[in-house]
Amino acid sequence: YVLGRIAVDQRHDLVRASAWFLTAYRETPSGPLAEESLARAMELEASRGATGPAASLAAEYTAHFPLGPHVARARALGGGAPK
């Protein structure tokens, strides 16, 4: 997670940042930063115009965090209909 923050905040490398956030999520999917890591990766993919990956991550976000703070954004990116 920290490496993702460095990549985006200091290096402005959206691709690498997204990869680091996904790594953080995949390595600890139930950890304290899992939800935020997945949301950041989703947002970075969307912000760089990668609609396919953003939609895929959005679907994963809504499946794993249906009550998460980023669920409305995830649904807007193609992550499923409201329940």
Helices and strands as residue ranges (DSSP letters): H 2-9, H 14-27, H 34-47, H 51-64, H 71-76
